[in-house]
Amino acid sequence: MSVLRFFLEVGDLNPAGFQYAGYADTRPTGDNATMEGRQKNRRVEITVLRQLKE
């Protein structure tokens, strides 16, 4: 949510064109038992779906 909030505030963007979801617990990319794995799981994935018309 923090990354989305940043983009909306800095970019003066319409919040209606965005949605977010957190998958840290359900879709890890690394093993949370190791420091390296936990670092891999600290990520933000952004997918642009479409541009809204003004």
N, CA, C and O atoms as a Maestro MAE file, in Angstrom:
{
 s_m_m2io_version
 :::
 2.0.0
}

f_m_ct {
 s_m_title
 :::
 protein
 m_atom[216] {
  # First column is atom index #
  i_m_mmod_type
  r_m_x_coord
  r_m_y_coord
  r_m_z_coord
  i_m_residue_number
  s_m_chain_name
  s_m_pdb_residue_name
  s_m_pdb_atom_name
  i_m_atomic_number
  :::
  1 25 0.813 -1.186 0.000 1 A "MET " " N  " 7
  2 3 0.000 0.000 0.000 1 A "MET " " CA " 6
  3 2 0.862 1.258 0.000 1 A "MET " " C  " 6
  4 15 0.486 2.260 -0.607 1 A "MET " " O  " 8
  5 25 1.994 1.222 0.661 2 A "SER " " N  " 7
  6 3 2.858 2.405 0.734 2 A "SER " " CA " 6
  7 2 3.352 2.831 -0.638 2 A "SER " " C  " 6
  8 15 3.429 4.027 -0.923 2 A "SER " " O  " 8
  9 25 3.684 1.882 -1.485 3 A "VAL " " N  " 7
  10 3 4.176 2.217 -2.827 3 A "VAL " " CA " 6
  11 2 3.052 2.836 -3.643 3 A "VAL " " C  " 6
  12 15 3.267 3.832 -4.333 3 A "VAL " " O  " 8
  13 25 1.867 2.263 -3.575 4 A "LEU " " N  " 7
  14 3 0.726 2.826 -4.300 4 A "LEU " " CA " 6
  15 2 0.421 4.233 -3.803 4 A "LEU " " C  " 6
  16 15 0.197 5.137 -4.608 4 A "LEU " " O  " 8
  17 25 0.411 4.425 -2.515 5 A "ARG " " N  " 7
  18 3 0.150 5.752 -1.943 5 A "ARG " " CA " 6
  19 2 1.188 6.756 -2.458 5 A "ARG " " C  " 6
  20 15 0.846 7.889 -2.797 5 A "ARG " " O  " 8
  21 25 2.440 6.339 -2.512 6 A "PHE " " N  " 7
  22 3 3.502 7.212 -3.016 6 A "PHE " " CA " 6
  23 2 3.221 7.635 -4.455 6 A "PHE " " C  " 6
  24 15 3.277 8.823 -4.775 6 A "PHE " " O  " 8
  25 25 2.919 6.669 -5.323 7 A "PHE " " N  " 7
  26 3 2.655 6.998 -6.723 7 A "PHE " " CA " 6
  27 2 1.456 7.926 -6.871 7 A "PHE " " C  " 6
  28 15 1.477 8.845 -7.691 7 A "PHE " " O  " 8
  29 25 0.417 7.691 -6.085 8 A "LEU " " N  " 7
  30 3 -0.771 8.533 -6.179 8 A "LEU " " CA " 6
  31 2 -0.486 9.962 -5.727 8 A "LEU " " C  " 6
  32 15 -0.978 10.916 -6.330 8 A "LEU " " O  " 8
  33 25 0.304 10.112 -4.674 9 A "GLU " " N  " 7
  34 3 0.612 11.443 -4.158 9 A "GLU " " CA " 6
  35 2 1.589 12.196 -5.050 9 A "GLU " " C  " 6
  36 15 1.366 13.365 -5.365 9 A "GLU " " O  " 8
  37 25 2.653 11.549 -5.454 10 A "VAL " " N  " 7
  38 3 3.701 12.208 -6.239 10 A "VAL " " CA " 6
  39 2 3.278 12.394 -7.691 10 A "VAL " " C  " 6
  40 15 3.602 13.408 -8.309 10 A "VAL " " O  " 8
  41 25 2.561 11.423 -8.232 11 A "GLY " " N  " 7
  42 3 2.201 11.477 -9.644 11 A "GLY " " CA " 6
  43 2 0.884 12.158 -9.934 11 A "GLY " " C  " 6
  44 15 0.499 12.282 -11.097 11 A "GLY " " O  " 8
  45 25 0.169 12.611 -8.887 12 A "ASP " " N  " 7
  46 3 -1.130 13.248 -9.078 12 A "ASP " " CA " 6
  47 2 -2.017 12.373 -9.957 12 A "ASP " " C  " 6
  48 15 -2.566 12.839 -10.955 12 A "ASP " " O  " 8
  49 25 -2.153 11.117 -9.584 13 A "LEU " " N  " 7
  50 3 -2.890 10.129 -10.362 13 A "LEU " " CA " 6
  51 2 -4.270 9.874 -9.769 13 A "LEU " " C  " 6
  52 15 -4.504 10.129 -8.587 13 A "LEU " " O  " 8
  53 25 -5.172 9.373 -10.588 14 A "ASN " " N  " 7
  54 3 -6.528 9.057 -10.166 14 A "ASN " " CA " 6
  55 2 -6.542 7.704 -9.448 14 A "ASN " " C  " 6
  56 15 -6.211 6.691 -10.066 14 A "ASN " " O  " 8
  57 25 -6.910 7.654 -8.174 15 A "PRO " " N  " 7
  58 3 -6.909 6.394 -7.427 15 A "PRO " " CA " 6
  59 2 -7.871 5.353 -7.995 15 A "PRO " " C  " 6
  60 15 -7.696 4.161 -7.743 15 A "PRO " " O  " 8
  61 25 -8.880 5.775 -8.755 16 A "ALA " " N  " 7
  62 3 -9.842 4.829 -9.322 16 A "ALA " " CA " 6
  63 2 -9.186 3.884 -10.325 16 A "ALA " " C  " 6
  64 15 -9.731 2.820 -10.619 16 A "ALA " " O  " 8
  65 25 -8.038 4.257 -10.844 17 A "GLY " " N  " 7
  66 3 -7.364 3.433 -11.840 17 A "GLY " " CA " 6
  67 2 -6.397 2.426 -11.258 17 A "GLY " " C  " 6
  68 15 -5.644 1.795 -12.001 17 A "GLY " " O  " 8
  69 25 -6.399 2.259 -9.931 18 A "PHE " " N  " 7
  70 3 -5.424 1.384 -9.289 18 A "PHE " " CA " 6
  71 2 -6.091 0.465 -8.280 18 A "PHE " " C  " 6
  72 15 -7.132 0.785 -7.707 18 A "PHE " " O  " 8
  73 25 -5.472 -0.671 -8.082 19 A "GLN " " N  " 7
  74 3 -5.839 -1.550 -6.984 19 A "GLN " " CA " 6
  75 2 -4.585 -2.254 -6.508 19 A "GLN " " C  " 6
  76 15 -3.602 -2.346 -7.244 19 A "GLN " " O  " 8
  77 25 -4.612 -2.747 -5.286 20 A "TYR " " N  " 7
  78 3 -3.435 -3.416 -4.755 20 A "TYR " " CA " 6
  79 2 -3.853 -4.671 -4.004 20 A "TYR " " C  " 6
  80 15 -5.002 -4.817 -3.588 20 A "TYR " " O  " 8
  81 25 -2.906 -5.556 -3.845 21 A "ALA " " N  " 7
  82 3 -3.115 -6.779 -3.066 21 A "ALA " " CA " 6
  83 2 -1.776 -7.180 -2.473 21 A "ALA " " C  " 6
  84 15 -0.737 -7.018 -3.113 21 A "ALA " " O  " 8
  85 25 -1.794 -7.690 -1.278 22 A "GLY " " N  " 7
  86 3 -0.573 -8.160 -0.630 22 A "GLY " " CA " 6
  87 2 -0.511 -9.673 -0.640 22 A "GLY " " C  " 6
  88 15 -1.478 -10.341 -0.274 22 A "GLY " " O  " 8
  89 25 0.614 -10.216 -1.055 23 A "TYR " " N  " 7
  90 3 0.772 -11.661 -1.156 23 A "TYR " " CA " 6
  91 2 1.975 -12.180 -0.381 23 A "TYR " " C  " 6
  92 15 2.447 -13.285 -0.647 23 A "TYR " " O  " 8
  93 25 2.469 -11.415 0.558 24 A "ALA " " N  " 7
  94 3 3.699 -11.789 1.265 24 A "ALA " " CA " 6
  95 2 3.613 -13.168 1.907 24 A "ALA " " C  " 6
  96 15 4.570 -13.940 1.843 24 A "ALA " " O  " 8
  97 25 2.491 -13.484 2.517 25 A "ASP " " N  " 7
  98 3 2.353 -14.766 3.210 25 A "ASP " " CA " 6
  99 2 1.946 -15.913 2.294 25 A "ASP " " C  " 6
  100 15 2.276 -17.067 2.565 25 A "ASP " " O  " 8
  101 25 1.236 -15.609 1.218 26 A "THR " " N  " 7
  102 3 0.685 -16.673 0.384 26 A "THR " " CA " 6
  103 2 1.476 -16.959 -0.886 26 A "THR " " C  " 6
  104 15 1.333 -18.034 -1.469 26 A "THR " " O  " 8
  105 25 2.306 -16.020 -1.325 27 A "ARG " " N  " 7
  106 3 3.077 -16.216 -2.559 27 A "ARG " " CA " 6
  107 2 4.535 -15.790 -2.383 27 A "ARG " " C  " 6
  108 15 5.010 -14.927 -3.121 27 A "ARG " " O  " 8
  109 25 5.242 -16.367 -1.437 28 A "PRO " " N  " 7
  110 3 6.645 -15.985 -1.253 28 A "PRO " " CA " 6
  111 2 7.497 -16.455 -2.430 28 A "PRO " " C  " 6
  112 15 7.229 -17.501 -3.021 28 A "PRO " " O  " 8
  113 25 8.524 -15.675 -2.767 29 A "THR " " N  " 7
  114 3 9.457 -16.088 -3.816 29 A "THR " " CA " 6
  115 2 10.722 -16.683 -3.223 29 A "THR " " C  " 6
  116 15 11.510 -17.307 -3.934 29 A "THR " " O  " 8
  117 25 10.920 -16.494 -1.927 30 A "GLY " " N  " 7
  118 3 12.090 -17.032 -1.241 30 A "GLY " " CA " 6
  119 2 11.673 -17.735 0.038 30 A "GLY " " C  " 6
  120 15 10.523 -17.640 0.468 30 A "GLY " " O  " 8
  121 25 12.610 -18.432 0.634 31 A "ASP " " N  " 7
  122 3 12.377 -19.173 1.876 31 A "ASP " " CA " 6
  123 2 12.480 -18.213 3.058 31 A "ASP " " C  " 6
  124 15 13.535 -17.620 3.285 31 A "ASP " " O  " 8
  125 25 11.404 -18.057 3.803 32 A "ASN " " N  " 7
  126 3 11.402 -17.133 4.937 32 A "ASN " " CA " 6
  127 2 12.275 -17.611 6.092 32 A "ASN " " C  " 6
  128 15 12.441 -16.883 7.071 32 A "ASN " " O  " 8
  129 25 12.829 -18.799 6.005 33 A "ALA " " N  " 7
  130 3 13.712 -19.309 7.056 33 A "ALA " " CA " 6
  131 2 15.121 -18.724 6.949 33 A "ALA " " C  " 6
  132 15 15.911 -18.829 7.888 33 A "ALA " " O  " 8
  133 25 15.437 -18.105 5.803 34 A "THR " " N  " 7
  134 3 16.772 -17.529 5.624 34 A "THR " " CA " 6
  135 2 16.667 -16.024 5.383 34 A "THR " " C  " 6
  136 15 15.644 -15.531 4.908 34 A "THR " " O  " 8
  137 25 17.738 -15.304 5.715 35 A "MET " " N  " 7
  138 3 17.760 -13.858 5.500 35 A "MET " " CA " 6
  139 2 17.644 -13.538 4.011 35 A "MET " " C  " 6
  140 15 16.926 -12.615 3.627 35 A "MET " " O  " 8
  141 25 18.343 -14.294 3.181 36 A "GLU " " N  " 7
  142 3 18.295 -14.062 1.733 36 A "GLU " " CA " 6
  143 2 16.879 -14.276 1.197 36 A "GLU " " C  " 6
  144 15 16.402 -13.506 0.363 36 A "GLU " " O  " 8
  145 25 16.220 -15.314 1.676 37 A "GLY " " N  " 7
  146 3 14.849 -15.587 1.244 37 A "GLY " " CA " 6
  147 2 13.892 -14.490 1.663 37 A "GLY " " C  " 6
  148 15 13.024 -14.092 0.886 37 A "GLY " " O  " 8
  149 25 14.039 -13.998 2.881 38 A "ARG " " N  " 7
  150 3 13.187 -12.905 3.352 38 A "ARG " " CA " 6
  151 2 13.409 -11.644 2.534 38 A "ARG " " C  " 6
  152 15 12.460 -10.906 2.269 38 A "ARG " " O  " 8
  153 25 14.655 -11.385 2.129 39 A "GLN " " N  " 7
  154 3 14.937 -10.222 1.281 39 A "GLN " " CA " 6
  155 2 14.235 -10.355 -0.066 39 A "GLN " " C  " 6
  156 15 13.723 -9.368 -0.595 39 A "GLN " " O  " 8
  157 25 14.206 -11.558 -0.624 40 A "LYS " " N  " 7
  158 3 13.514 -11.778 -1.900 40 A "LYS " " CA " 6
  159 2 12.015 -11.536 -1.766 40 A "LYS " " C  " 6
  160 15 11.357 -11.123 -2.721 40 A "LYS " " O  " 8
  161 25 11.482 -11.796 -0.581 41 A "ASN " " N  " 7
  162 3 10.048 -11.631 -0.372 41 A "ASN " " CA " 6
  163 2 9.645 -10.184 -0.123 41 A "ASN " " C  " 6
  164 15 8.456 -9.865 -0.140 41 A "ASN " " O  " 8
  165 25 10.601 -9.317 0.106 42 A "ARG " " N  " 7
  166 3 10.312 -7.883 0.265 42 A "ARG " " CA " 6
  167 2 10.332 -7.241 -1.111 42 A "ARG " " C  " 6
  168 15 11.345 -6.695 -1.548 42 A "ARG " " O  " 8
  169 25 9.223 -7.314 -1.767 43 A "ARG " " N  " 7
  170 3 9.183 -6.844 -3.150 43 A "ARG " " CA " 6
  171 2 7.845 -6.172 -3.427 43 A "ARG " " C  " 6
  172 15 6.873 -6.326 -2.687 43 A "ARG " " O  " 8
  173 25 7.837 -5.436 -4.503 44 A "VAL " " N  " 7
  174 3 6.621 -4.820 -5.011 44 A "VAL " " CA " 6
  175 2 6.523 -5.196 -6.477 44 A "VAL " " C  " 6
  176 15 7.461 -4.979 -7.244 44 A "VAL " " O  " 8
  177 25 5.399 -5.754 -6.863 45 A "GLU " " N  " 7
  178 3 5.157 -6.083 -8.261 45 A "GLU " " CA " 6
  179 2 4.072 -5.151 -8.767 45 A "GLU " " C  " 6
  180 15 3.002 -5.048 -8.168 45 A "GLU " " O  " 8
  181 25 4.350 -4.472 -9.872 46 A "ILE " " N  " 7
  182 3 3.394 -3.529 -10.444 46 A "ILE " " CA " 6
  183 2 3.006 -4.020 -11.825 46 A "ILE " " C  " 6
  184 15 3.865 -4.308 -12.658 46 A "ILE " " O  " 8
  185 25 1.705 -4.112 -12.061 47 A "THR " " N  " 7
  186 3 1.186 -4.512 -13.357 47 A "THR " " CA " 6
  187 2 0.256 -3.418 -13.853 47 A "THR " " C  " 6
  188 15 -0.705 -3.059 -13.173 47 A "THR " " O  " 8
  189 25 0.535 -2.892 -15.026 48 A "VAL " " N  " 7
  190 3 -0.334 -1.884 -15.627 48 A "VAL " " CA " 6
  191 2 -1.368 -2.627 -16.457 48 A "VAL " " C  " 6
  192 15 -1.021 -3.325 -17.409 48 A "VAL " " O  " 8
  193 25 -2.636 -2.477 -16.098 49 A "LEU " " N  " 7
  194 3 -3.697 -3.195 -16.786 49 A "LEU " " CA " 6
  195 2 -4.268 -2.403 -17.955 49 A "LEU " " C  " 6
  196 15 -4.444 -2.923 -19.056 49 A "LEU " " O  " 8
  197 25 -4.551 -1.138 -17.688 50 A "ARG " " N  " 7
  198 3 -5.078 -0.282 -18.757 50 A "ARG " " CA " 6
  199 2 -5.028 1.164 -18.299 50 A "ARG " " C  " 6
  200 15 -4.887 1.450 -17.110 50 A "ARG " " O  " 8
  201 25 -5.144 2.051 -19.239 51 A "GLN " " N  " 7
  202 3 -5.158 3.474 -18.926 51 A "GLN " " CA " 6
  203 2 -6.597 3.969 -19.016 51 A "GLN " " C  " 6
  204 15 -7.284 3.725 -20.008 51 A "GLN " " O  " 8
  205 25 -7.047 4.663 -17.974 52 A "LEU " " N  " 7
  206 3 -8.394 5.222 -17.986 52 A "LEU " " CA " 6
  207 2 -8.425 6.496 -18.806 52 A "LEU " " C  " 6
  208 15 -7.468 7.271 -18.797 52 A "LEU " " O  " 8
  209 25 -9.509 6.712 -19.507 53 A "LYS " " N  " 7
  210 3 -9.673 7.960 -20.256 53 A "LYS " " CA " 6
  211 2 -10.072 9.052 -19.287 53 A "LYS " " C  " 6
  212 15 -10.873 8.831 -18.379 53 A "LYS " " O  " 8
  213 25 -9.515 10.216 -19.483 54 A "GLU " " N  " 7
  214 3 -9.807 11.372 -18.611 54 A "GLU " " CA " 6
  215 2 -11.167 11.939 -18.920 54 A "GLU " " C  " 6
  216 15 -11.588 12.911 -18.293 54 A "GLU " " O  " 8
  :::
 }
 m_bond[215] {
  # First column is bond index #
  i_m_from
  i_m_to
  i_m_order
  :::
  1 1 2 1
  2 2 3 1
  3 3 4 2
  4 3 5 1
  5 5 6 1
  6 6 7 1
  7 7 8 2
  8 7 9 1
  9 9 10 1
  10 10 11 1
  11 11 12 2
  12 11 13 1
  13 13 14 1
  14 14 15 1
  15 15 16 2
  16 15 17 1
  17 17 18 1
  18 18 19 1
  19 19 20 2
  20 19 21 1
  21 21 22 1
  22 22 23 1
  23 23 24 2
  24 23 25 1
  25 25 26 1
  26 26 27 1
  27 27 28 2
  28 27 29 1
  29 29 30 1
  30 30 31 1
  31 31 32 2
  32 31 33 1
  33 33 34 1
  34 34 35 1
  35 35 36 2
  36 35 37 1
  37 37 38 1
  38 38 39 1
  39 39 40 2
  40 39 41 1
  41 41 42 1
  42 42 43 1
  43 43 44 2
  44 43 45 1
  45 45 46 1
  46 46 47 1
  47 47 48 2
  48 47 49 1
  49 49 50 1
  50 50 51 1
  51 51 52 2
  52 51 53 1
  53 53 54 1
  54 54 55 1
  55 55 56 2
  56 55 57 1
  57 57 58 1
  58 58 59 1
  59 59 60 2
  60 59 61 1
  61 61 62 1
  62 62 63 1
  63 63 64 2
  64 63 65 1
  65 65 66 1
  66 66 67 1
  67 67 68 2
  68 67 69 1
  69 69 70 1
  70 70 71 1
  71 71 72 2
  72 71 73 1
  73 73 74 1
  74 74 75 1
  75 75 76 2
  76 75 77 1
  77 77 78 1
  78 78 79 1
  79 79 80 2
  80 79 81 1
  81 81 82 1
  82 82 83 1
  83 83 84 2
  84 83 85 1
  85 85 86 1
  86 86 87 1
  87 87 88 2
  88 87 89 1
  89 89 90 1
  90 90 91 1
  91 91 92 2
  92 91 93 1
  93 93 94 1
  94 94 95 1
  95 95 96 2
  96 95 97 1
  97 97 98 1
  98 98 99 1
  99 99 100 2
  100 99 101 1
  101 101 102 1
  102 102 103 1
  103 103 104 2
  104 103 105 1
  105 105 106 1
  106 106 107 1
  107 107 108 2
  108 107 109 1
  109 109 110 1
  110 110 111 1
  111 111 112 2
  112 111 113 1
  113 113 114 1
  114 114 115 1
  115 115 116 2
  116 115 117 1
  117 117 118 1
  118 118 119 1
  119 119 120 2
  120 119 121 1
  121 121 122 1
  122 122 123 1
  123 123 124 2
  124 123 125 1
  125 125 126 1
  126 126 127 1
  127 127 128 2
  128 127 129 1
  129 129 130 1
  130 130 131 1
  131 131 132 2
  132 131 133 1
  133 133 134 1
  134 134 135 1
  135 135 136 2
  136 135 137 1
  137 137 138 1
  138 138 139 1
  139 139 140 2
  140 139 141 1
  141 141 142 1
  142 142 143 1
  143 143 144 2
  144 143 145 1
  145 145 146 1
  146 146 147 1
  147 147 148 2
  148 147 149 1
  149 149 150 1
  150 150 151 1
  151 151 152 2
  152 151 153 1
  153 153 154 1
  154 154 155 1
  155 155 156 2
  156 155 157 1
  157 157 158 1
  158 158 159 1
  159 159 160 2
  160 159 161 1
  161 161 162 1
  162 162 163 1
  163 163 164 2
  164 163 165 1
  165 165 166 1
  166 166 167 1
  167 167 168 2
  168 167 169 1
  169 169 170 1
  170 170 171 1
  171 171 172 2
  172 171 173 1
  173 173 174 1
  174 174 175 1
  175 175 176 2
  176 175 177 1
  177 177 178 1
  178 178 179 1
  179 179 180 2
  180 179 181 1
  181 181 182 1
  182 182 183 1
  183 183 184 2
  184 183 185 1
  185 185 186 1
  186 186 187 1
  187 187 188 2
  188 187 189 1
  189 189 190 1
  190 190 191 1
  191 191 192 2
  192 191 193 1
  193 193 194 1
  194 194 195 1
  195 195 196 2
  196 195 197 1
  197 197 198 1
  198 198 199 1
  199 199 200 2
  200 199 201 1
  201 201 202 1
  202 202 203 1
  203 203 204 2
  204 203 205 1
  205 205 206 1
  206 206 207 1
  207 207 208 2
  208 207 209 1
  209 209 210 1
  210 210 211 1
  211 211 212 2
  212 211 213 1
  213 213 214 1
  214 214 215 1
  215 215 216 2
  :::
 }
}
